[in-house]
Amino acid sequence: MAEIIELNNGIYARIVEGLTNSGIIVGNSEILVIDSLRVPSHARDLIKDVKSISNKPIKYLIDTHSHWDHSWGNEEFIDTIIIGHENCYKEMTDENWNNKWKEKILNANDPWSKEAQLVNITPPNLTFSNQMNLHFEDKQIILKYFGKAHTSGDIFIHLVNENILFTGDVTQNKGIPFFGDSYPTDWLDTASGIINVKPSIFVGGHGPIGNYQDMIESKTFVDEIINESIKLKSFSNKKDENLIKDLSTKLKNKYQEWRKIDTVESSVLDILSRL
């Protein structure tokens, strides 16, 4: 069940526990949505929730990144300008990338697995490289790319005057991100860029809304798991199971209350494979 939270005048976070979050920004005459969710039926539910707030047309949809659970609902946003990073477009038009994810989703046998096989993957139709400024009626919105991290095309949506930041999956509030498509060493630099925005509130792609202190804690975790994995790899080019288990146990004990902490060992393996 989605919870819709108004963060500021006309700025909403749509939070879904255990699934994917999205954002809704209502202007005087039009609407902007952040992330279309994992399959068309979920996107239709999102659109219904948007319409429960306002019947104004959805002019913009922003993809925070290419991953299926954030962008495979794009096809439902007809006559909408879909914005994303140029690398997001490249990944979403990569047949091997799409087939890999379709196979993984089908094998997971989740309630949406069959629907995901029929998705018309719809990439952004407006892309940028480093920064895009949107003058969304009375709101100043900066779309910023700090570099590769969770994927090659993660972007951040900053509502400047309200100091609210939508962060996709790079920064989450007490949650373990997915590292399987990541760029670990780049992520360290990207995280440093994000932290300098210093938002009052941020909305991650999963989990609860966070504040700046939560963002610092997220960066601390990412720095630790990546740097420790780099050290581990420097000890041996082979995957030493004991060293991996020792690092995973250390992280589990330190971050035991975090969402998906049980996946931390596979996260370490993913990072090692991407270094």
Accessible surface in RSA format (square Angstrom, percent):
REM  Atomic radii and reference values for relative SASA: ProtOr
REM  Chains: A
REM  Algorithm: Lee & Richards
REM  Probe-radius: 1.40
REM  Slices: 20
REM RES _ NUM      All-atoms   Total-Side   Main-Chain    Non-polar    All polar
REM                ABS   REL    ABS   REL    ABS   REL    ABS   REL    ABS   REL
RES MET A   1   218.06 112.9 154.76 102.4  63.30 150.7 132.75 112.9  85.31 113.0
RES ALA A   2    25.86  23.8   5.65   8.7  20.20  46.0   5.65   8.0  20.20  53.5
RES GLU A   3   103.54  59.4  99.39  75.2   4.15   9.9  37.68  72.9  65.85  53.8
RES ILE A   4    60.01  34.2  30.50  22.7  29.52  71.1  30.50  22.0  29.52  80.1
RES ILE A   5    55.81  31.8  52.73  39.3   3.07   7.4  55.81  40.2   0.00   0.0
RES GLU A   6    94.32  54.2  65.92  49.9  28.41  67.6  23.89  46.2  70.44  57.5
RES LEU A   7    28.03  15.6   5.97   4.3  22.06  55.5   8.74   6.1  19.29  51.9
RES ASN A   8    64.53  44.5  53.31  51.5  11.23  27.0  11.87  28.6  52.66  50.9
RES ASN A   9   116.19  80.1 106.37 102.8   9.83  23.7  32.34  77.8  83.86  81.1
RES GLY A  10     9.77  12.0   0.00   N/A   9.77  12.0   9.45  25.9   0.31   0.7
RES ILE A  11     0.00   0.0   0.00   0.0   0.00   0.0   0.00   0.0   0.00   0.0
RES TYR A  12    33.75  15.8  33.75  19.2   0.00   0.0  11.74   8.8  22.01  27.1
RES ALA A  13     0.00   0.0   0.00   0.0   0.00   0.0   0.00   0.0   0.00   0.0
RES ARG A  14    14.08   5.9  14.03   7.2   0.05   0.1   0.00   0.0  14.08   8.5
RES ILE A  15    19.75  11.2  18.08  13.5   1.67   4.0  18.08  13.0   1.67   4.5
RES VAL A  16    14.60   9.6  14.36  13.0   0.24   0.6  14.36  12.5   0.24   0.6
RES GLU A  17   166.61  95.7 142.60 107.9  24.01  57.2  60.23 116.5 106.38  86.9
RES GLY A  18    74.32  91.7   0.00   N/A  74.32  91.7  41.41 113.6  32.92  73.7
RES LEU A  19    47.68  26.6  46.15  33.0   1.53   3.8  46.49  32.6   1.19   3.2
RES THR A  20     2.98   2.1   1.13   1.1   1.85   4.4   1.13   1.5   1.85   2.8
RES ASN A  21     3.03   2.1   1.31   1.3   1.72   4.1   1.19   2.9   1.84   1.8
RES SER A  22     3.72   3.1   0.00   0.0   3.72   8.6   3.72   7.9   0.00   0.0
RES GLY A  23     0.00   0.0   0.00   N/A   0.00   0.0   0.00   0.0   0.00   0.0
RES ILE A  24     0.00   0.0   0.00   0.0   0.00   0.0   0.00   0.0   0.00   0.0
RES ILE A  25     0.00   0.0   0.00   0.0   0.00   0.0   0.00   0.0   0.00   0.0
RES VAL A  26    19.77  13.0  13.69  12.4   6.08  14.6  13.69  11.9   6.08  16.5
RES GLY A  27     4.83   6.0   0.00   N/A   4.83   6.0   3.55   9.7   1.28   2.9
RES ASN A  28   114.17  78.7  93.88  90.7  20.29  48.9  28.77  69.2  85.40  82.5
RES SER A  29    65.56  55.4  54.80  73.1  10.77  24.8  44.62  95.0  20.95  29.3
RES GLU A  30    32.22  18.5  32.22  24.4   0.00   0.0   2.11   4.1  30.10  24.6
RES ILE A  31     0.00   0.0   0.00   0.0   0.00   0.0   0.00   0.0   0.00   0.0
RES LEU A  32     0.00   0.0   0.00   0.0   0.00   0.0   0.00   0.0   0.00   0.0
RES VAL A  33     0.00   0.0   0.00   0.0   0.00   0.0   0.00   0.0   0.00   0.0
RES ILE A  34     3.35   1.9   3.35   2.5   0.00   0.0   3.35   2.4   0.00   0.0
RES ASP A  35     3.38   2.4   3.38   3.4   0.00   0.0   0.00   0.0   3.38   3.4
RES SER A  36     0.00   0.0   0.00   0.0   0.00   0.0   0.00   0.0   0.00   0.0
RES LEU A  37     7.35   4.1   7.35   5.3   0.00   0.0   7.35   5.2   0.00   0.0
RES ARG A  38    16.98   7.1  16.98   8.7   0.00   0.0   0.00   0.0  16.98  10.3
RES VAL A  39     0.08   0.1   0.08   0.1   0.00   0.0   0.08   0.1   0.00   0.0
RES PRO A  40    11.79   8.6  11.79  10.8   0.00   0.0  11.79   9.7   0.00   0.0
RES SER A  41    34.94  29.5  33.28  44.4   1.66   3.8  27.16  57.8   7.78  10.9
RES HIS A  42    40.20  22.0  39.07  27.2   1.13   2.9  13.43  13.8  26.77  31.1
RES ALA A  43     0.00   0.0   0.00   0.0   0.00   0.0   0.00   0.0   0.00   0.0
RES ARG A  44   109.35  45.9 107.54  54.8   1.82   4.3  44.06  60.2  65.29  39.6
RES ASP A  45    69.50  48.7  67.76  67.4   1.74   4.1  15.06  35.4  54.45  54.3
RES LEU A  46     0.00   0.0   0.00   0.0   0.00   0.0   0.00   0.0   0.00   0.0
RES ILE A  47    34.53  19.7  34.53  25.7   0.00   0.0  34.53  24.9   0.00   0.0
RES LYS A  48   142.22  69.4 133.62  82.0   8.60  20.5  85.59  77.0  56.63  60.3
RES ASP A  49    34.05  23.9  33.97  33.8   0.08   0.2   0.08   0.2  33.97  33.9
RES VAL A  50     0.00   0.0   0.00   0.0   0.00   0.0   0.00   0.0   0.00   0.0
RES LYS A  51    78.03  38.1  67.05  41.1  10.98  26.1  51.45  46.3  26.57  28.3
RES SER A  52    89.83  75.9  45.31  60.5  44.52 102.5  47.95 102.1  41.88  58.7
RES ILE A  53    51.06  29.1  18.32  13.6  32.74  78.9  24.07  17.3  26.98  73.2
RES SER A  54    17.49  14.8   8.61  11.5   8.88  20.5  15.12  32.2   2.36   3.3
RES ASN A  55   127.71  88.1 104.11 100.6  23.60  56.8  32.23  77.6  95.48  92.3
RES LYS A  56    69.04  33.7  64.61  39.6   4.42  10.5  43.91  39.5  25.13  26.8
RES PRO A  57    85.58  62.4  80.47  73.4   5.10  18.5  85.55  70.6   0.03   0.2
RES ILE A  58    21.47  12.2  10.82   8.1  10.66  25.7  10.82   7.8  10.66  28.9
RES LYS A  59    79.22  38.6  74.43  45.7   4.79  11.4  36.95  33.3  42.27  45.0
RES TYR A  60    29.27  13.7  29.27  16.7   0.00   0.0   5.32   4.0  23.95  29.5
RES LEU A  61     0.00   0.0   0.00   0.0   0.00   0.0   0.00   0.0   0.00   0.0
RES ILE A  62     0.00   0.0   0.00   0.0   0.00   0.0   0.00   0.0   0.00   0.0
RES ASP A  63     0.07   0.0   0.00   0.0   0.07   0.2   0.00   0.0   0.07   0.1
RES THR A  64     2.70   1.9   1.87   1.9   0.83   2.0   1.87   2.5   0.83   1.3
RES HIS A  65     0.44   0.2   0.44   0.3   0.00   0.0   0.00   0.0   0.44   0.5
RES SER A  66     1.13   1.0   0.00   0.0   1.13   2.6   0.00   0.0   1.13   1.6
RES HIS A  67     5.90   3.2   5.90   4.1   0.00   0.0   0.96   1.0   4.94   5.7
RES TRP A  68    28.57  11.5  27.55  13.3   1.02   2.4  20.70  11.0   7.87  12.8
RES ASP A  69    16.18  11.3  16.18  16.1   0.00   0.0   2.23   5.3  13.95  13.9
RES HIS A  70     0.00   0.0   0.00   0.0   0.00   0.0   0.00   0.0   0.00   0.0
RES SER A  71     0.07   0.1   0.00   0.0   0.07   0.2   0.00   0.0   0.07   0.1
RES TRP A  72     5.40   2.2   4.14   2.0   1.26   3.0   2.40   1.3   3.00   4.9
RES GLY A  73     0.00   0.0   0.00   N/A   0.00   0.0   0.00   0.0   0.00   0.0
RES ASN A  74     1.48   1.0   0.33   0.3   1.14   2.8   0.33   0.8   1.14   1.1
RES GLU A  75    54.15  31.1  35.84  27.1  18.31  43.6  10.60  20.5  43.55  35.6
RES GLU A  76    43.70  25.1  32.90  24.9  10.80  25.7   1.39   2.7  42.32  34.5
RES PHE A  77    10.32   5.2   0.77   0.5   9.55  24.8   3.60   2.2   6.71  19.2
RES ILE A  78   135.67  77.2 113.31  84.4  22.36  53.9 118.80  85.6  16.87  45.8
RES ASP A  79   145.16 101.7  99.40  98.9  45.76 108.2  43.62 102.7 101.54 101.3
RES THR A  80    12.33   8.8   3.19   3.2   9.14  21.8   1.47   2.0  10.86  16.4
RES ILE A  81    63.89  36.4  63.17  47.1   0.71   1.7  63.85  46.0   0.03   0.1
RES ILE A  82     4.51   2.6   4.51   3.4   0.00   0.0   4.51   3.2   0.00   0.0
RES ILE A  83     0.00   0.0   0.00   0.0   0.00   0.0   0.00   0.0   0.00   0.0
RES GLY A  84     0.00   0.0   0.00   N/A   0.00   0.0   0.00   0.0   0.00   0.0
RES HIS A  85     3.32   1.8   3.30   2.3   0.02   0.0   2.48   2.6   0.84   1.0
RES GLU A  86    68.94  39.6  66.97  50.7   1.96   4.7  13.29  25.7  55.64  45.4
RES ASN A  87    24.39  16.8  24.33  23.5   0.06   0.1   2.40   5.8  21.98  21.2
RES CYS A  88     0.01   0.0   0.00   0.0   0.01   0.0   0.01   0.0   0.00   0.0
RES TYR A  89    96.33  45.0  96.33  54.8   0.00   0.0  54.21  40.7  42.11  51.9
RES LYS A  90   128.14  62.5 120.28  73.8   7.86  18.7  78.27  70.5  49.87  53.1
RES GLU A  91    17.51  10.1  15.98  12.1   1.52   3.6  14.65  28.3   2.86   2.3
RES MET A  92     4.15   2.1   0.84   0.6   3.31   7.9   0.94   0.8   3.21   4.3
RES THR A  93    68.64  48.8  36.46  37.0  32.19  76.7  33.18  44.6  35.46  53.6
RES ASP A  94    62.56  43.8  54.94  54.7   7.62  18.0  14.28  33.6  48.28  48.2
RES GLU A  95   128.12  73.6 121.06  91.6   7.06  16.8  43.70  84.5  84.41  68.9
RES ASN A  96   122.00  84.1 114.97 111.1   7.02  16.9  28.81  69.3  93.19  90.1
RES TRP A  97    38.86  15.6  33.18  16.1   5.68  13.3  34.08  18.2   4.78   7.8
RES ASN A  98    17.71  12.2  17.71  17.1   0.00   0.0   5.71  13.7  12.00  11.6
RES ASN A  99    77.07  53.1  72.81  70.4   4.26  10.3  24.99  60.1  52.08  50.3
RES LYS A 100    90.50  44.2  81.45  50.0   9.05  21.6  73.78  66.4  16.73  17.8
RES TRP A 101    17.24   6.9  17.24   8.3   0.00   0.0  17.24   9.2   0.00   0.0
RES LYS A 102    47.66  23.3  47.66  29.2   0.00   0.0  16.66  15.0  31.01  33.0
RES GLU A 103   111.85  64.2 106.37  80.5   5.48  13.1  34.03  65.8  77.82  63.5
RES LYS A 104   100.66  49.1  93.60  57.4   7.06  16.8  76.51  68.9  24.15  25.7
RES ILE A 105     5.44   3.1   3.39   2.5   2.05   4.9   5.44   3.9   0.00   0.0
RES LEU A 106    87.47  48.7  80.55  57.6   6.93  17.4  80.55  56.6   6.93  18.6
RES ASN A 107   110.45  76.2  79.15  76.5  31.30  75.4  30.93  74.4  79.52  76.9
RES ALA A 108    56.71  52.1  25.75  39.7  30.96  70.4  37.82  53.3  18.89  50.1
RES ASN A 109   127.77  88.1 107.98 104.3  19.80  47.7  19.89  47.9 107.88 104.3
RES ASP A 110    55.10  38.6  46.92  46.7   8.18  19.3   1.35   3.2  53.75  53.6
RES PRO A 111   127.91  93.2  83.70  76.3  44.21 160.7  97.53  80.5  30.38 188.8
RES TRP A 112    39.72  15.9  37.34  18.1   2.38   5.6  39.37  21.0   0.35   0.6
RES SER A 113     2.46   2.1   2.46   3.3   0.00   0.0   2.46   5.2   0.00   0.0
RES LYS A 114   164.23  80.1 160.70  98.6   3.52   8.4 104.10  93.7  60.12  64.0
RES GLU A 115    49.97  28.7  43.90  33.2   6.07  14.4  33.41  64.6  16.56  13.5
RES ALA A 116     0.00   0.0   0.00   0.0   0.00   0.0   0.00   0.0   0.00   0.0
RES GLN A 117    52.62  29.4  37.61  27.5  15.00  35.7  25.12  53.5  27.50  20.9
RES LEU A 118   151.11  84.2 123.34  88.2  27.77  69.8 127.98  89.9  23.13  62.2
RES VAL A 119    10.22   6.7   0.17   0.2  10.06  24.2   1.16   1.0   9.07  24.6
RES ASN A 120    99.67  68.7  92.49  89.4   7.18  17.3  25.80  62.1  73.87  71.4
RES ILE A 121    29.72  16.9  11.71   8.7  18.01  43.4  11.90   8.6  17.82  48.4
RES THR A 122    35.71  25.4  33.93  34.4   1.77   4.2  33.15  44.5   2.56   3.9
RES PRO A 123    31.94  23.3  28.40  25.9   3.54  12.9  28.40  23.5   3.54  22.0
RES PRO A 124     2.56   1.9   0.00   0.0   2.56   9.3   0.00   0.0   2.56  15.9
RES ASN A 125   104.01  71.7  65.34  63.1  38.67  93.1  43.38 104.4  60.63  58.6
RES LEU A 126    72.88  40.6  70.64  50.5   2.24   5.6  72.88  51.2   0.00   0.0
RES THR A 127    53.28  37.9  33.47  33.9  19.80  47.2   7.13   9.6  46.15  69.8
RES PHE A 128    18.83   9.4   9.45   5.9   9.38  24.4  18.83  11.4   0.00   0.0
RES SER A 129    51.25  43.3  47.03  62.8   4.22   9.7  20.64  43.9  30.61  42.9
RES ASN A 130    95.77  66.0  94.77  91.6   0.99   2.4  22.47  54.1  73.29  70.8
RES GLN A 131    80.09  44.8  54.40  39.8  25.69  61.2  16.04  34.2  64.05  48.6
RES MET A 132    31.55  16.3  26.65  17.6   4.90  11.7  29.51  25.1   2.04   2.7
RES ASN A 133    81.51  56.2  59.20  57.2  22.31  53.7   9.24  22.2  72.27  69.9
RES LEU A 134    17.00   9.5  16.45  11.8   0.56   1.4  16.76  11.8   0.24   0.6
RES HIS A 135   145.64  79.6 117.49  81.7  28.15  72.0  84.20  86.8  61.44  71.5
RES PHE A 136     3.67   1.8   0.08   0.0   3.60   9.4   3.66   2.2   0.01   0.0
RES GLU A 137    64.95  37.3  24.26  18.4  40.68  96.9  36.63  70.8  28.32  23.1
RES ASP A 138    94.53  66.2  62.75  62.5  31.78  75.1  42.60 100.3  51.93  51.8
RES LYS A 139    11.20   5.5   9.24   5.7   1.96   4.7   3.03   2.7   8.16   8.7
RES GLN A 140    69.56  38.9  67.29  49.2   2.27   5.4  13.78  29.3  55.78  42.3
RES ILE A 141     0.05   0.0   0.00   0.0   0.05   0.1   0.00   0.0   0.05   0.1
RES ILE A 142    37.43  21.3  37.43  27.9   0.00   0.0  37.43  27.0   0.00   0.0
RES LEU A 143     0.00   0.0   0.00   0.0   0.00   0.0   0.00   0.0   0.00   0.0
RES LYS A 144    62.82  30.6  62.82  38.5   0.00   0.0  27.45  24.7  35.37  37.7
RES TYR A 145    32.48  15.2  24.75  14.1   7.73  20.1  20.73  15.6  11.76  14.5
RES PHE A 146    55.85  27.9  26.34  16.3  29.52  76.8  32.39  19.6  23.47  67.2
RES GLY A 147    17.69  21.8   0.00   N/A  17.69  21.8  17.60  48.3   0.09   0.2
RES LYS A 148    75.93  37.0  74.16  45.5   1.76   4.2  26.26  23.6  49.67  52.9
RES ALA A 149     0.00   0.0   0.00   0.0   0.00   0.0   0.00   0.0   0.00   0.0
RES HIS A 150     1.01   0.5   1.01   0.7   0.00   0.0   0.85   0.9   0.15   0.2
RES THR A 151     0.07   0.0   0.00   0.0   0.07   0.2   0.07   0.1   0.00   0.0
RES SER A 152    10.11   8.5  10.11  13.5   0.00   0.0   5.77  12.3   4.33   6.1
RES GLY A 153     0.14   0.2   0.00   N/A   0.14   0.2   0.11   0.3   0.03   0.1
RES ASP A 154     2.78   1.9   2.78   2.8   0.00   0.0   2.43   5.7   0.35   0.4
RES ILE A 155     0.66   0.4   0.00   0.0   0.66   1.6   0.00   0.0   0.66   1.8
RES PHE A 156     0.47   0.2   0.38   0.2   0.09   0.2   0.38   0.2   0.09   0.3
RES ILE A 157     0.00   0.0   0.00   0.0   0.00   0.0   0.00   0.0   0.00   0.0
RES HIS A 158    28.17  15.4  28.17  19.6   0.00   0.0  20.10  20.7   8.07   9.4
RES LEU A 159     0.00   0.0   0.00   0.0   0.00   0.0   0.00   0.0   0.00   0.0
RES VAL A 160    46.62  30.7  37.27  33.7   9.35  22.5  37.27  32.4   9.35  25.4
RES ASN A 161   112.00  77.2  75.82  73.3  36.18  87.1  28.03  67.5  83.97  81.2
RES GLU A 162    40.17  23.1  22.68  17.2  17.49  41.6  11.73  22.7  28.43  23.2
RES ASN A 163    40.47  27.9  40.47  39.1   0.00   0.0  16.02  38.6  24.45  23.6
RES ILE A 164     1.02   0.6   1.02   0.8   0.00   0.0   1.02   0.7   0.00   0.0
RES LEU A 165     1.44   0.8   1.44   1.0   0.00   0.0   1.44   1.0   0.00   0.0
RES PHE A 166     5.11   2.6   5.11   3.2   0.00   0.0   5.11   3.1   0.00   0.0
RES THR A 167     0.83   0.6   0.00   0.0   0.83   2.0   0.00   0.0   0.83   1.3
RES GLY A 168     4.25   5.2   0.00   N/A   4.25   5.2   2.46   6.7   1.80   4.0
RES ASP A 169     7.54   5.3   7.13   7.1   0.41   1.0   0.14   0.3   7.40   7.4
RES VAL A 170     3.02   2.0   0.77   0.7   2.25   5.4   0.77   0.7   2.25   6.1
RES THR A 171     8.40   6.0   8.40   8.5   0.00   0.0   0.92   1.2   7.48  11.3
RES GLN A 172     8.72   4.9   7.24   5.3   1.49   3.5   0.73   1.6   7.99   6.1
RES ASN A 173    12.00   8.3  11.78  11.4   0.22   0.5   0.07   0.2  11.93  11.5
RES LYS A 174    81.67  39.8  79.80  49.0   1.88   4.5  67.76  61.0  13.91  14.8
RES GLY A 175     2.54   3.1   0.00   N/A   2.54   3.1   0.00   0.0   2.54   5.7
RES ILE A 176     8.73   5.0   0.19   0.1   8.54  20.6   0.19   0.1   8.54  23.2
RES PRO A 177     7.27   5.3   4.29   3.9   2.97  10.8   5.28   4.4   1.99  12.3
RES PHE A 178    70.31  35.2  61.00  37.8   9.31  24.2  66.73  40.5   3.58  10.2
RES PHE A 179     0.67   0.3   0.00   0.0   0.67   1.7   0.00   0.0   0.67   1.9
RES GLY A 180    20.80  25.6   0.00   N/A  20.80  25.6   7.15  19.6  13.65  30.6
RES ASP A 181     6.51   4.6   5.51   5.5   1.00   2.4   0.00   0.0   6.51   6.5
RES SER A 182     0.63   0.5   0.00   0.0   0.63   1.5   0.00   0.0   0.63   0.9
RES TYR A 183    64.59  30.2  61.72  35.1   2.87   7.5  35.65  26.8  28.94  35.7
RES PRO A 184     3.83   2.8   3.83   3.5   0.00   0.0   3.83   3.2   0.00   0.0
RES THR A 185    75.70  53.8  70.85  71.8   4.85  11.6  47.44  63.7  28.26  42.7
RES ASP A 186    59.80  41.9  56.09  55.8   3.70   8.8   5.65  13.3  54.14  54.0
RES TRP A 187     0.74   0.3   0.74   0.4   0.00   0.0   0.00   0.0   0.74   1.2
RES LEU A 188    34.97  19.5  32.61  23.3   2.36   5.9  32.87  23.1   2.10   5.7
RES ASP A 189   108.58  76.1  99.42  99.0   9.16  21.7  28.40  66.8  80.18  80.0
RES THR A 190     1.11   0.8   1.00   1.0   0.11   0.3   0.11   0.1   1.00   1.5
RES ALA A 191     7.32   6.7   5.47   8.4   1.85   4.2   6.12   8.6   1.20   3.2
RES SER A 192    47.67  40.3  47.38  63.2   0.29   0.7  29.14  62.0  18.53  26.0
RES GLY A 193    18.05  22.3   0.00   N/A  18.05  22.3  16.08  44.1   1.98   4.4
RES ILE A 194     2.02   1.2   2.02   1.5   0.00   0.0   2.02   1.5   0.00   0.0
RES ILE A 195    23.89  13.6  23.89  17.8   0.00   0.0  23.89  17.2   0.00   0.0
RES ASN A 196   107.02  73.8  87.31  84.4  19.71  47.5  24.93  60.0  82.09  79.3
RES VAL A 197    38.11  25.1  17.57  15.9  20.54  49.5  24.71  21.5  13.40  36.3
RES LYS A 198   125.35  61.2 116.77  71.6   8.58  20.4  59.71  53.7  65.64  69.9
RES PRO A 199     1.05   0.8   0.21   0.2   0.84   3.1   0.21   0.2   0.84   5.2
RES SER A 200    66.10  55.9  50.73  67.7  15.37  35.4  33.64  71.6  32.45  45.5
RES ILE A 201    51.71  29.4  51.61  38.5   0.10   0.2  51.71  37.2   0.00   0.0
RES PHE A 202     0.07   0.0   0.00   0.0   0.07   0.2   0.00   0.0   0.07   0.2
RES VAL A 203     3.88   2.6   2.28   2.1   1.60   3.8   2.28   2.0   1.60   4.3
RES GLY A 204     2.23   2.7   0.00   N/A   2.23   2.7   0.56   1.5   1.66   3.7
RES GLY A 205     3.83   4.7   0.00   N/A   3.83   4.7   3.83  10.5   0.00   0.0
RES HIS A 206    34.34  18.8  34.34  23.9   0.00   0.0  23.13  23.8  11.20  13.0
RES GLY A 207    10.79  13.3   0.00   N/A  10.79  13.3   7.72  21.2   3.07   6.9
RES PRO A 208    68.08  49.6  64.57  58.9   3.51  12.8  67.37  55.6   0.71   4.4
RES ILE A 209    43.76  24.9  27.42  20.4  16.34  39.4  27.45  19.8  16.31  44.3
RES GLY A 210     4.44   5.5   0.00   N/A   4.44   5.5   3.39   9.3   1.05   2.3
RES ASN A 211    74.82  51.6  74.17  71.7   0.65   1.6  23.59  56.8  51.23  49.5
RES TYR A 212    60.14  28.1  59.16  33.7   0.98   2.6  50.10  37.7  10.04  12.4
RES GLN A 213    98.24  54.9  95.05  69.5   3.20   7.6  45.10  96.0  53.14  40.3
RES ASP A 214    19.29  13.5  18.11  18.0   1.18   2.8   0.33   0.8  18.96  18.9
RES MET A 215     1.81   0.9   1.81   1.2   0.00   0.0   1.81   1.5   0.00   0.0
RES ILE A 216    63.36  36.1  63.15  47.0   0.22   0.5  63.15  45.5   0.22   0.6
RES GLU A 217    56.51  32.4  55.37  41.9   1.13   2.7  24.26  46.9  32.25  26.3
RES SER A 218     7.35   6.2   6.89   9.2   0.46   1.1   0.39   0.8   6.96   9.7
RES LYS A 219    47.61  23.2  44.16  27.1   3.45   8.2  20.79  18.7  26.82  28.6
RES THR A 220    65.11  46.3  60.62  61.5   4.49  10.7  46.29  62.2  18.82  28.4
RES PHE A 221     0.98   0.5   0.98   0.6   0.00   0.0   0.98   0.6   0.00   0.0
RES VAL A 222     2.76   1.8   2.76   2.5   0.00   0.0   2.76   2.4   0.00   0.0
RES ASP A 223    31.66  22.2  31.62  31.5   0.05   0.1  15.56  36.6  16.10  16.1
RES GLU A 224    26.09  15.0  18.94  14.3   7.15  17.0  21.54  41.7   4.56   3.7
RES ILE A 225     0.00   0.0   0.00   0.0   0.00   0.0   0.00   0.0   0.00   0.0
RES ILE A 226     0.00   0.0   0.00   0.0   0.00   0.0   0.00   0.0   0.00   0.0
RES ASN A 227    60.46  41.7  59.29  57.3   1.16   2.8  14.91  35.9  45.54  44.0
RES GLU A 228    41.93  24.1  39.72  30.1   2.21   5.3   0.67   1.3  41.26  33.7
RES SER A 229     0.00   0.0   0.00   0.0   0.00   0.0   0.00   0.0   0.00   0.0
RES ILE A 230    59.15  33.7  57.81  43.1   1.34   3.2  57.99  41.8   1.16   3.2
RES LYS A 231   109.54  53.4 108.02  66.3   1.52   3.6  65.94  59.4  43.60  46.4
RES LEU A 232    10.99   6.1  10.20   7.3   0.79   2.0  10.83   7.6   0.17   0.4
RES LYS A 233    66.41  32.4  63.46  38.9   2.95   7.0  44.13  39.7  22.28  23.7
RES SER A 234    87.94  74.3  47.31  63.1  40.63  93.6  48.84 104.0  39.10  54.8
RES PHE A 235   143.67  71.9 108.40  67.1  35.27  91.8 113.20  68.6  30.47  87.2
RES SER A 236    38.85  32.8  29.45  39.3   9.40  21.6  24.80  52.8  14.05  19.7
RES ASN A 237   142.54  98.3 113.39 109.6  29.15  70.2  30.05  72.3 112.48 108.7
RES LYS A 238   169.31  82.6 160.96  98.8   8.34  19.9 109.47  98.5  59.83  63.7
RES LYS A 239   118.66  57.9  96.66  59.3  22.00  52.4  62.14  55.9  56.52  60.2
RES ASP A 240    53.48  37.5  45.75  45.5   7.73  18.3  12.30  29.0  41.18  41.1
RES GLU A 241   126.18  72.4 120.83  91.4   5.36  12.8  41.14  79.6  85.04  69.4
RES ASN A 242   109.28  75.4 107.15 103.5   2.14   5.1  21.40  51.5  87.89  84.9
RES LEU A 243    60.04  33.4  57.97  41.5   2.07   5.2  57.98  40.7   2.06   5.6
RES ILE A 244     4.62   2.6   4.62   3.4   0.00   0.0   4.62   3.3   0.00   0.0
RES LYS A 245   103.78  50.6 102.71  63.0   1.07   2.6  70.11  63.1  33.67  35.9
RES ASP A 246    92.18  64.6  85.10  84.7   7.08  16.7  27.19  64.0  64.99  64.8
RES LEU A 247    12.83   7.1   8.50   6.1   4.33  10.9  12.25   8.6   0.58   1.6
RES SER A 248     2.31   2.0   2.31   3.1   0.00   0.0   2.31   4.9   0.00   0.0
RES THR A 249    74.69  53.1  74.48  75.5   0.22   0.5  49.62  66.7  25.07  37.9
RES LYS A 250    98.44  48.0  90.37  55.4   8.07  19.2  69.17  62.3  29.26  31.2
RES LEU A 251     0.00   0.0   0.00   0.0   0.00   0.0   0.00   0.0   0.00   0.0
RES LYS A 252    78.74  38.4  76.89  47.2   1.85   4.4  34.13  30.7  44.61  47.5
RES ASN A 253    97.29  67.1  87.80  84.8   9.50  22.9  25.88  62.3  71.41  69.0
RES LYS A 254   121.09  59.1  88.07  54.0  33.01  78.6  66.61  60.0  54.48  58.0
RES TYR A 255    15.22   7.1  13.51   7.7   1.70   4.4  14.77  11.1   0.45   0.6
RES GLN A 256   117.69  65.8  99.91  73.0  17.78  42.3  22.81  48.6  94.88  72.0
RES GLU A 257   149.37  85.8 120.96  91.5  28.41  67.6  56.75 109.8  92.61  75.6
RES TRP A 258    23.23   9.3  16.95   8.2   6.27  14.7   6.12   3.3  17.11  27.8
RES ARG A 259    78.20  32.8  70.49  35.9   7.71  18.4  66.86  91.4  11.34   6.9
RES LYS A 260   132.66  64.7 121.41  74.5  11.24  26.8  66.52  59.9  66.14  70.5
RES ILE A 261    26.17  14.9  26.00  19.4   0.17   0.4  26.00  18.7   0.17   0.5
RES ASP A 262   111.25  77.9  89.60  89.2  21.64  51.2  40.97  96.4  70.28  70.1
RES THR A 263    48.63  34.6  44.68  45.3   3.94   9.4  44.27  59.5   4.35   6.6
RES VAL A 264     0.00   0.0   0.00   0.0   0.00   0.0   0.00   0.0   0.00   0.0
RES GLU A 265    48.78  28.0  48.78  36.9   0.00   0.0  15.03  29.1  33.76  27.6
RES SER A 266    57.42  48.5  54.05  72.1   3.36   7.8  42.10  89.7  15.32  21.5
RES SER A 267     5.84   4.9   5.09   6.8   0.76   1.7   0.76   1.6   5.09   7.1
RES VAL A 268     0.00   0.0   0.00   0.0   0.00   0.0   0.00   0.0   0.00   0.0
RES LEU A 269    62.73  34.9  61.52  44.0   1.20   3.0  61.84  43.4   0.88   2.4
RES ASP A 270    39.78  27.9  38.74  38.6   1.05   2.5   1.05   2.5  38.74  38.6
RES ILE A 271     0.00   0.0   0.00   0.0   0.00   0.0   0.00   0.0   0.00   0.0
RES LEU A 272     7.30   4.1   5.73   4.1   1.57   4.0   5.73   4.0   1.57   4.2
RES SER A 273    72.74  61.5  37.55  50.1  35.19  81.1  35.54  75.7  37.20  52.1
RES ARG A 274    92.72  38.9  65.50  33.4  27.22  64.8  15.13  20.7  77.59  47.0
RES LEU A 275    63.59  35.4  12.66   9.1  50.93 128.0  42.04  29.5  21.54  58.0
END  Absolute sums over single chains surface
CHAIN  1 A    12162.3      10138.1       2024.2       6193.2       5969.1
END  Absolute sums over all chains
TOTAL         12162.3      10138.1       2024.2       6193.2       5969.1
